[in-house]
Amino acid sequence: MLSFLQPKANITASPPSDEMLLFGFLSFGSICSFFYINCVLMFTLRSKQVFCETSRFILLFNLIFADTAHLVLNLLLYVMSYFRTKVPYYACGALVLLVVFSQLISPLTLAVMSLERYVSVCHPLRHATIFTVRSTGTAIAVVWTCGFIHILIRALMLVYVFTTISVNLQMNDFCSKEGIFFAPIFNDFEKVHASTLFLSVGVAIISSTIGVALVARSASTNKESAKKALHTLLLHLIHLSLILAASLFSTIILAISRTVGRSALIRIYNVFFVFLNILPRCLSTLIYGLRDQTIRPVLVLNLCCWWRSSVFLNKSR
């Protein structure tokens, strides 16, 4: 455990340099900007009845909500590590479990969104009966139930590990996923779970992409709609790949730490954190929100109104 955390311990062992302060400021500013946009998009998706009654918009809201929660929780962990904040094991365990829970919702939601696009293009006459508001809500409930079961299993494993070994209630290092899931049993569970999850979700997305691609090639009418759905599915696949890379964040950092020095590791760690843990959660708005012709004008209008309101409030003070 300690050897695995040593690279991260080194990262916070000395006061941050001017370069790290600048990088942290830019990262924090960009994260806050995307958080603001995500909140406006979620408000937009609840502002009109058509968004609340259309399956793809309901699924998009669920995806944005999970990504935003994961973004905030990851930012909290990053700030705690940046300021070398130490917390008790039970508090860190609860926070890390929430991070893992929010991380799991996104790929499962992407699988449902891919199936929805497949049915919309390949079986348009049955789409309205298959993906109703009720069935979409049921699918989302199943997604969250799967996430809850996964977290329950991890929590039981944590209880088992902490009852078989003696652990200080106060963590020696800052709160992190690696600091909580340090036993070998967690590594084995992570490998099985990650391979199963991303294989099943990947098969669902790739199968939907192949089906839509065949329709887009052979359809005599509505080719434009099929091509747009195909592009969306390809973006789903890219999004899933980024989430998979984020799940391998610790493994990648550990491998790099064996070949580079501490200064280089600091830069690589921060860059990888932003591009693997933060960026994939910020892309949902750009990929699915701004591309949609129905959402875009309402989203831009809400963004402008919120910005003008904030400026007016600042001036009035």
C-alpha positions in Angstrom: 0.0 0.0 0.0 2.7 2.5 1.0 4.8 1.7 -2.0 1.9 2.3 -4.3 1.0 5.6 -2.7 4.6 6.8 -2.6 4.5 8.6 -5.9 1.4 10.5 -4.8 2.9 11.2 -1.4 5.9 12.7 -3.1 3.5 14.9 -5.1 2.3 16.7 -2.0 5.5 16.4 0.0 6.7 19.9 -0.8 5.0 23.3 -1.2 3.5 23.8 -4.7 5.7 25.7 -7.1 4.6 28.7 -9.2 4.2 26.4 -12.2 1.9 24.1 -10.1 -0.1 27.1 -8.8 -0.6 28.4 -12.3 -1.7 24.9 -13.5 -4.0 24.4 -10.6 -5.6 27.8 -11.1 -6.2 27.2 -14.8 -7.5 23.7 -14.1 -9.8 24.9 -11.3 -11.1 27.8 -13.6 -11.8 25.4 -16.5 -13.5 22.9 -14.2 -15.7 25.7 -12.7 -16.6 26.9 -16.2 -17.7 23.4 -17.3 -19.6 22.9 -14.0 -21.5 26.1 -14.7 -22.3 25.0 -18.3 -23.4 21.6 -17.0 -25.7 23.1 -14.5 -27.3 25.4 -17.1 -27.7 22.4 -19.4 -29.4 20.4 -16.7 -31.7 23.4 -16.0 -32.4 23.6 -19.8 -33.3 19.9 -19.9 -35.9 20.5 -17.2 -37.2 23.9 -18.5 -39.4 22.6 -21.4 -42.0 19.8 -21.5 -40.6 18.4 -24.7 -37.2 17.7 -23.0 -39.0 16.0 -20.1 -41.0 13.7 -22.3 -38.4 12.7 -24.9 -36.3 9.6 -24.0 -33.0 10.8 -25.4 -33.2 14.0 -23.4 -34.1 12.2 -20.2 -31.1 9.9 -20.7 -28.9 12.9 -21.5 -30.0 14.6 -18.2 -29.1 11.4 -16.3 -25.7 11.3 -18.0 -24.9 15.0 -17.4 -26.0 14.7 -13.7 -23.7 11.7 -13.1 -20.8 13.4 -14.9 -21.3 16.6 -13.0 -21.4 14.7 -9.6 -18.3 12.8 -10.6 -16.6 16.1 -11.6 -17.4 17.8 -8.3 -16.3 14.7 -6.2 -13.0 14.4 -8.2 -12.3 18.1 -7.7 -12.9 17.7 -4.0 -10.4 14.9 -3.8 -7.9 16.9 -5.9 -8.2 20.0 -3.6 -7.8 17.8 -0.5 -4.7 16.2 -1.9 -3.4 19.6 -3.1 -3.6 21.0 0.5 -2.5 17.7 2.0 -5.8 17.3 4.0 -6.0 14.1 6.0 -9.4 12.6 6.9 -10.5 9.5 8.8 -10.9 6.2 6.9 -14.6 6.1 7.2 -15.1 9.6 5.8 -12.6 8.9 3.0 -14.3 5.6 2.3 -17.7 7.2 1.9 -16.3 9.9 -0.4 -14.4 7.4 -2.6 -17.5 5.1 -2.8 -19.5 8.1 -4.1 -16.8 8.8 -6.7 -16.9 5.1 -7.9 -20.7 5.2 -7.9 -20.9 8.3 -10.1 -18.2 6.9 -12.3 -20.2 3.7 -13.0 -23.4 5.5 -14.0 -21.9 7.1 -17.1 -20.9 4.0 -19.1 -24.2 2.2 -18.3 -26.2 5.3 -19.4 -24.1 5.4 -22.6 -25.2 1.8 -23.3 -28.9 2.7 -22.9 -28.4 5.9 -25.1 -26.8 3.8 -27.8 -29.7 1.3 -27.8 -32.1 4.2 -28.0 -30.4 5.6 -31.1 -30.4 2.1 -32.6 -34.1 1.7 -32.1 -34.8 5.2 -33.3 -33.0 4.6 -36.7 -33.5 0.9 -37.3 -37.0 0.5 -35.9 -38.5 4.0 -36.1 -42.1 2.7 -36.0 -41.5 0.9 -32.7 -39.4 3.6 -31.1 -42.3 5.5 -29.6 -43.7 2.3 -28.0 -40.4 0.9 -26.8 -38.8 4.1 -25.4 -41.6 5.7 -23.5 -41.1 8.0 -20.5 -42.0 5.1 -18.2 -39.6 2.6 -19.9 -36.8 5.2 -20.0 -37.3 5.9 -16.3 -37.2 2.1 -15.6 -34.0 1.8 -17.6 -32.5 4.7 -15.5 -33.6 3.0 -12.3 -31.9 -0.2 -13.4 -28.7 1.7 -14.1 -28.7 3.3 -10.7 -29.6 -0.1 -9.1 -26.6 -1.7 -10.7 -24.4 1.1 -9.4 -25.8 0.7 -5.9 -25.2 -3.1 -5.9 -21.7 -2.5 -7.1 -21.1 0.0 -4.3 -22.7 -2.3 -1.7 -20.3 -5.1 -2.7 -17.3 -2.7 -2.4 -18.6 -1.5 1.0 -18.9 -5.1 2.3 -15.4 -5.8 1.0 -14.2 -2.8 2.9 -15.8 -3.9 6.1 -14.3 -7.4 5.7 -10.8 -6.0 5.1 -11.0 -3.6 8.0 -12.2 -6.3 10.4 -9.4 -8.7 9.4 -6.5 -6.2 9.6 -5.7 -3.4 12.1 -5.9 0.0 10.5 -5.5 3.4 12.1 -8.8 5.4 11.9 -6.8 8.4 10.7 -5.3 8.0 7.3 -1.5 8.5 7.0 -1.9 9.8 3.4 -4.5 12.0 1.8 -7.8 10.6 0.7 -7.7 8.6 -2.5 -9.2 5.6 -4.2 -5.8 3.8 -3.9 -5.6 4.7 -0.2 -8.9 3.0 0.5 -8.8 0.0 -1.9 -5.3 -1.1 -1.0 -5.9 -4.9 -0.4 -5.1 -7.4 -3.2 -8.8 -8.5 -3.2 -9.7 -5.0 -4.5 -7.3 -5.3 -7.4 -8.7 -8.6 -8.5 -12.3 -7.3 -8.2 -11.4 -4.1 -10.1 -10.0 -6.1 -13.0 -13.0 -8.4 -13.3 -15.5 -5.6 -12.9 -13.8 -3.2 -15.4 -13.3 -5.9 -18.0 -16.9 -7.1 -17.7 -18.4 -3.6 -17.6 -16.5 -2.1 -20.6 -16.8 -5.3 -22.6 -20.6 -5.4 -22.2 -21.1 -1.7 -22.8 -18.6 -1.7 -25.7 -20.5 -4.6 -27.3 -23.8 -2.7 -26.9 -22.3 0.5 -28.5 -20.4 -1.2 -31.3 -23.5 -3.4 -32.2 -25.7 -0.3 -32.3 -23.1 1.5 -34.4 -22.9 -1.4 -36.9 -26.7 -1.6 -37.2 -27.1 2.2 -37.7 -24.2 2.2 -40.2 -25.9 -0.5 -42.3 -29.2 1.5 -42.3 -27.3 4.7 -43.2 -25.8 3.0 -46.2 -28.9 1.2 -47.5 -31.6 3.7 -46.6 -33.2 5.5 -49.5 -34.8 8.2 -47.3 -33.8 9.9 -44.1 -30.1 9.3 -44.7 -29.2 12.5 -42.9 -30.9 11.3 -39.7 -29.1 8.0 -39.9 -25.8 9.7 -40.4 -26.3 12.0 -37.4 -27.2 8.9 -35.3 -24.1 7.2 -36.5 -21.9 10.1 -35.6 -23.5 10.2 -32.1 -22.8 6.5 -31.6 -19.2 7.0 -32.6 -18.9 9.8 -30.1 -20.4 7.4 -27.5 -17.6 5.0 -28.3 -14.9 7.7 -27.9 -16.6 8.9 -24.6 -16.5 5.3 -23.3 -12.8 5.0 -24.3 -12.0 8.1 -22.3 -13.9 6.8 -19.3 -12.0 3.5 -19.5 -8.7 5.4 -19.6 -9.8 7.3 -16.5 -10.5 4.0 -14.7 -6.9 3.0 -15.5 -5.5 6.3 -14.1 -3.8 4.8 -11.1 -2.3 2.0 -13.1 -0.9 4.4 -15.6 0.6 6.7 -13.0 2.2 3.8 -11.1 3.8 2.5 -14.3 5.1 6.0 -15.2 6.4 6.6 -11.7 8.9 3.8 -12.1 10.7 5.5 -15.0 10.6 9.2 -14.4 11.7 11.5 -11.6 9.5 13.3 -9.1 9.4 16.7 -10.9 8.3 15.0 -14.1 5.8 12.9 -12.3 4.2 15.9 -10.7 3.6 17.4 -14.2 2.4 14.1 -15.6 0.1 13.4 -12.7 -1.7 16.8 -13.0 -2.0 16.7 -16.8 -3.3 13.1 -16.7 -5.7 14.0 -13.9 -7.2 16.8 -16.0 -7.3 14.9 -19.3 -8.4 11.5 -17.9 -10.5 12.3 -14.8 -11.9 15.7 -15.6 -12.1 16.2 -19.4 -14.2 13.1 -20.1 -16.8 14.5 -17.7 -16.8 17.9 -19.4 -17.2 16.5 -22.9 -20.8 15.4 -22.4 -22.1 18.9 -22.7 -20.1 19.6 -25.8 -20.8 16.2 -27.5 -24.5 15.8 -26.7 -25.8 19.3 -25.7 -24.4 21.7 -28.2 -24.7 19.3 -31.1 -28.4 18.8 -30.7 -30.4 21.4 -32.8 -33.3 21.3 -30.3 -31.2 21.9 -27.2 -28.6 24.4 -28.6 -30.7 27.5 -29.0 -32.4 27.1 -25.6 -29.0 26.3 -23.9 -27.3 29.3 -25.5 -30.2 31.5 -24.5 -30.1 30.3 -20.9 -26.3 30.7 -20.7 -26.6 34.3 -21.9 -29.5 35.0 -19.5 -27.6 33.5 -16.5 -24.4 35.4 -17.4 -26.2 38.7 -17.8 -28.0 38.1 -14.5 -24.7 37.3 -12.7 -23.2 40.5 -14.2 -26.2 42.6 -13.1 -26.0 41.2 -9.6 -22.3 41.9 -9.3 -22.8 45.5 -10.5 -25.7 46.0 -8.1 -23.5 45.0 -5.2 
